[in-house]
């Protein structure tokens, strides 16, 4: 019987790259993709099961898990959906800051809880991978809600790994640096050619490999963590940031 997976936010960016990688691996894998925007899945093929809705909605998440199990053995769950909005505590209502933190963290909590419950009910092992960020360890100015939620996600990853490891459930996280997603390309497109060149040069400076990642490079690590090859990896956060975190340059400072 083939394996099935659930990927939230799988229509674009890193999530899409993860879906494509899982479908390219050997076997007849099927991926249930949770997306809010139907236009994000116009590229979906026969082995993609679209689930339209909010990944933080428990009913939507449970529906995705049920659909995935209908197609095969639910073997993995990837929490890639995210909310990219920031707010500062000195200028935004506290309620807005709290809501933005919760918006990102809830996506992961609901996904993890749903996956754990389905693995346990089925009596089968499983793997969960949470997409966090280099900002969980080294926030950049203006990223407070996002960075806080991603740091909490890494704590959640460790706690779940400890609690459910003996029951055959592995939980890990991947922390990318800057990735050349469509969102990144849109950002550059909104700049003048000079500004775009300066932004790319600055990002090259921040990453020791001298460039940003491709979505496929992040997806390859996610796929590894879901696979039997990573059978003894549990509770880890794997940086996929080209060394950005260990270099630790200030994006607003000088070398």
C-alpha positions as CSV (number, residue, x, y, z in Angstrom):
1,X,0.0,0.0,0.0
2,X,1.3,3.5,-0.8
3,X,2.2,6.1,1.7
4,X,0.1,9.2,2.1
5,X,1.1,12.6,3.5
6,X,-0.5,15.9,4.5
7,X,1.2,19.2,3.7
8,X,-0.4,22.4,4.9
9,X,0.3,25.5,2.8
10,X,1.4,23.1,0.0
11,X,0.2,25.2,-2.9
12,X,3.1,27.6,-3.0
13,X,6.7,28.1,-1.9
14,X,8.4,25.6,0.3
15,X,5.1,23.7,0.8
16,X,4.7,23.1,-2.9
17,X,8.4,22.0,-3.3
18,X,7.8,19.5,-0.5
19,X,4.7,18.1,-2.3
20,X,6.6,17.8,-5.5
21,X,9.5,16.1,-3.8
22,X,7.3,13.6,-2.1
23,X,5.5,12.8,-5.4
24,X,8.9,12.4,-7.2
25,X,10.2,9.8,-4.7
26,X,9.8,6.1,-5.5
27,X,6.4,4.6,-4.9
28,X,2.9,5.8,-5.4
29,X,2.7,8.5,-2.7
30,X,-0.4,10.6,-2.4
31,X,-0.4,14.0,-0.8
32,X,-3.3,15.8,0.7
33,X,-2.6,19.5,0.4
34,X,-4.4,22.0,2.7
35,X,-4.8,25.4,1.1
36,X,-7.0,28.4,1.7
37,X,-6.7,29.7,-1.9
38,X,-8.0,27.4,-4.7
39,X,-5.9,29.2,-7.2
40,X,-2.8,27.9,-5.4
41,X,-3.5,24.4,-6.6
42,X,-4.3,24.9,-10.3
43,X,-1.1,22.9,-11.0
44,X,-2.2,19.9,-8.9
45,X,-2.0,16.4,-10.5
46,X,-3.8,13.1,-10.0
47,X,-1.9,12.2,-6.8
48,X,-2.7,15.4,-5.0
49,X,-5.9,15.5,-2.9
50,X,-6.9,19.2,-2.5
51,X,-8.3,20.3,0.8
52,X,-9.5,23.9,0.8
53,X,-9.8,25.6,4.1
54,X,-7.9,27.0,7.0
55,X,-5.2,24.7,8.3
56,X,-5.8,26.0,11.8
57,X,-9.3,24.7,11.7
58,X,-9.5,21.4,13.5
59,X,-12.3,20.1,11.2
60,X,-10.3,21.0,8.1
61,X,-7.2,19.3,9.4
62,X,-9.1,16.2,10.4
63,X,-10.7,16.0,7.0
64,X,-7.3,16.2,5.3
65,X,-6.0,13.3,7.5
66,X,-9.0,11.2,6.7
67,X,-8.7,11.8,3.0
68,X,-5.0,11.0,3.1
69,X,-5.7,7.7,4.9
70,X,-8.2,6.7,2.3
71,X,-5.5,6.8,-0.3
72,X,-2.7,5.0,1.7
73,X,-1.0,4.7,5.0
74,X,-0.7,8.1,6.6
75,X,3.1,8.3,7.1
76,X,3.9,12.0,7.5
77,X,2.6,15.5,8.1
78,X,4.3,18.7,7.2
79,X,3.2,22.0,8.7
80,X,4.3,24.6,6.1
81,X,1.4,27.1,6.2
82,X,2.3,30.5,7.7
83,X,1.1,34.0,8.1
84,X,3.5,36.7,7.1
85,X,2.4,39.8,8.9
86,X,4.2,41.8,11.5
87,X,3.4,44.2,14.3
88,X,5.4,46.0,16.9
89,X,4.4,46.1,20.6
90,X,5.0,49.9,20.8
91,X,2.8,50.8,17.9
92,X,0.2,48.1,17.5
93,X,-2.6,47.0,19.8
94,X,-1.5,44.2,22.0
95,X,-4.5,42.2,20.9
96,X,-3.2,42.4,17.3
97,X,0.3,41.2,18.3
98,X,-1.2,38.3,20.3
99,X,-3.5,37.4,17.4
100,X,-0.6,37.3,14.9
101,X,1.5,35.1,17.2
102,X,-1.5,32.8,17.7
103,X,-2.3,32.8,13.9
104,X,1.1,31.2,13.2
105,X,1.4,29.0,16.2
106,X,-2.2,27.6,15.9
107,X,-1.4,26.3,12.4
108,X,1.3,24.1,13.8
109,X,-0.5,23.1,17.0
110,X,-3.6,22.0,15.1
111,X,-1.5,20.1,12.5
112,X,0.6,18.3,15.1
113,X,-2.3,17.4,17.3
114,X,-4.3,16.0,14.3
115,X,-1.3,14.0,13.0
116,X,-0.6,12.6,16.4
117,X,-4.2,11.5,17.0
118,X,-4.4,9.8,13.6
119,X,-1.1,8.0,14.0
120,X,-2.2,6.7,17.4
121,X,-5.7,5.7,16.2
122,X,-4.2,3.8,13.2
123,X,-1.5,2.2,15.3
124,X,1.1,3.1,12.8
125,X,4.3,5.1,13.2
126,X,4.6,8.5,11.6
127,X,6.7,11.6,11.2
128,X,5.9,15.2,11.6
129,X,8.0,18.1,10.2
130,X,7.4,21.7,11.2
131,X,8.7,24.5,9.0
132,X,10.1,27.1,11.3
133,X,12.7,29.8,10.4
134,X,16.2,31.1,11.1
135,X,14.3,33.9,12.9
136,X,13.3,31.5,15.7
137,X,16.9,31.8,16.9
138,X,18.0,35.1,15.4
139,X,15.0,37.5,14.9
140,X,15.3,40.4,12.5
141,X,13.8,43.8,13.3
142,X,10.1,44.0,12.7
143,X,9.4,40.3,12.9
144,X,8.3,40.0,16.5
145,X,5.0,37.9,16.0
146,X,6.5,35.6,13.4
147,X,9.8,35.1,15.3
148,X,8.0,34.4,18.5
149,X,5.6,31.9,16.9
150,X,8.5,30.1,15.2
151,X,10.5,29.9,18.4
152,X,7.4,28.4,20.2
153,X,7.1,26.0,17.3
154,X,10.6,24.7,17.9
155,X,9.7,24.2,21.6
156,X,6.6,22.4,20.6
157,X,8.6,20.2,18.3
158,X,10.9,19.1,21.1
159,X,8.0,18.5,23.6
160,X,6.1,16.4,21.1
161,X,9.2,14.4,20.3
162,X,9.8,13.5,23.9
163,X,6.1,12.7,24.6
164,X,5.4,10.5,21.6
165,X,8.7,9.1,20.5
166,X,8.2,5.9,22.4
167,X,4.9,5.5,20.5
168,X,6.6,5.6,17.1
169,X,6.0,9.2,16.3
170,X,9.0,11.4,15.3
171,X,8.7,15.2,15.3
172,X,11.4,17.4,13.9
173,X,11.7,20.9,12.4
174,X,13.4,22.6,9.5
175,X,14.6,26.2,9.9
176,X,15.2,27.8,6.5
177,X,17.0,31.1,5.9
178,X,15.9,33.3,3.0
179,X,14.3,31.2,0.2
180,X,13.7,32.2,-3.4
181,X,9.9,31.6,-3.3
182,X,7.4,33.5,-5.4
183,X,6.9,35.8,-2.4
184,X,10.6,36.6,-2.5
185,X,10.5,37.2,-6.2
186,X,7.5,39.5,-5.8
187,X,9.5,41.4,-3.2
188,X,12.4,42.0,-5.6
189,X,10.0,42.8,-8.4
190,X,8.5,45.6,-6.4
191,X,11.9,47.3,-6.2
192,X,13.9,49.3,-8.7
193,X,16.6,47.4,-10.5
194,X,19.2,49.1,-8.3
195,X,17.3,48.4,-5.1
196,X,16.8,44.8,-6.1
197,X,20.5,44.4,-6.8
198,X,21.3,45.9,-3.4
199,X,18.9,43.6,-1.7
200,X,20.3,40.5,-3.4
201,X,23.8,41.6,-2.5
202,X,22.8,42.1,1.2
203,X,21.2,38.7,1.3
204,X,24.3,37.1,-0.2
205,X,26.3,38.8,2.5
206,X,24.1,37.4,5.2
207,X,24.4,33.8,3.9
208,X,27.9,32.3,4.0
209,X,27.1,30.3,0.8
210,X,26.7,33.6,-0.9
211,X,23.1,33.1,-2.1
212,X,19.6,32.3,-0.9
213,X,18.1,28.8,-0.9
214,X,15.8,27.3,-3.5
215,X,12.6,25.8,-2.3
216,X,13.7,22.4,-3.5
217,X,16.8,22.5,-1.3
218,X,14.6,22.9,1.8
219,X,12.2,20.3,0.5
220,X,14.9,17.7,0.2
221,X,15.7,18.0,4.0
222,X,12.0,17.8,4.8
223,X,11.7,14.6,2.7
224,X,14.7,13.1,4.4
225,X,13.2,13.7,7.9
226,X,10.0,12.0,6.8
227,X,11.8,9.0,5.4
228,X,13.1,5.8,7.1
229,X,16.6,7.1,6.5
230,X,16.0,9.6,9.4
231,X,14.5,6.9,11.7
232,X,16.7,8.0,14.7
233,X,16.3,11.7,14.2
234,X,13.7,13.0,16.7
235,X,13.3,16.4,18.4
236,X,15.8,18.2,16.1
237,X,15.7,21.5,14.4
238,X,17.7,21.3,11.2
239,X,19.0,24.7,9.9
240,X,18.7,24.9,6.1
241,X,20.0,28.5,6.0
242,X,23.4,28.2,4.2
243,X,25.1,29.1,7.5
244,X,23.2,32.3,8.1
245,X,22.4,31.6,11.7
246,X,25.9,30.6,12.7
247,X,27.4,33.6,10.9
248,X,24.9,35.8,12.8
249,X,25.3,39.1,10.9
250,X,23.0,41.9,11.7
251,X,20.9,42.6,8.6
252,X,20.8,46.3,9.5
253,X,24.4,46.5,10.5
254,X,27.8,46.7,8.8
255,X,30.4,43.9,8.7
